[in-house]
Structures are given as structure tokens and as C-alpha cells.
Amino acid sequence: MAMQNGIITVPVFLFAVLMLLGTSFCLQYIVGDSIWSIPLTNNFYSNWSSSYTFRTGDALYFDFDSPFYNVIEVSRGEWESCTANQPYKAFMEGPATVPLMQKGVFYFICNVSNYCALGLKFSVTVEEKP
């Protein structure tokens, strides 16, 4: 820092560092902290998602092989019944990244075979970035 005409000046690189420190970083989460596949227990993905705080601007990363798995964003009703008759979004090729752009509760399933009924589903609550 230097003083010029009574004004403190900050070098550009230091200003950039200070700006970065003042902003909230967006995070990308690997869903389940591993590959998107049939879990050992039905509540694995629900337990996983409840252990994190998701914020707008974050993203979910689904690591899966096509065509053995997929990711379908559905309504709560379809999530509960493991159906995808009216999906909001479908990601058929993996890996897939899903940005979380707004606050709310979002529901994801895999509709290959009976994988959803075997626990390959979860919901995520997204909060507004502070």
C-alpha cells in the first residue's frame, strides 16, 4: 500500500486477493461422495444429503456410466413413488453436473430398472447464499 495525495492505494493483485476473500465460493458436491450407484442401504443418499448445507450457486456432480444409470429430476410425488412420468430434467449421459440455481427442495432418482426402489434417489434442500 502507498499513500498518494492523502489516499491509500492498494496494488491491483492485493485488491484481487481481498475481493476473493470477501466472496462466497460455490461448491461442487460429488453425490454420495462416490459413484452414483445402488447403495448398500435405502437411506444412504438421504443421509448423505442431510449432512451438507447446499446453497444457490453450488452444483451436484453425479458420477455414473451410461446407459447403466441416469439422473432424473422429478417432483416430490414422483420421487416418493419412484416414477418419472413427468420429469423436470433428465441426464442420460454421465457424468452429469447439475447446478443448484435457486433455493428450494429438489428431488432426484435413477429410473433404470428398479434402482430407485433400491435406494438410488435423494432430495436436496438448497438455501439462499448469504
Secondary structure, DSSP 8 states (H G I E B T S, - for coil): -EEETTEEE--HHHHHHHHHHTS----EEEGGGS-SS--SSTTHHHHHHHTS-EETT-EEEE---TTT--EEEE-HHHHHHT--SS-SEEE-SSSEEEE--SSEEEEEE--STTTTTTT-EEEEEEE---
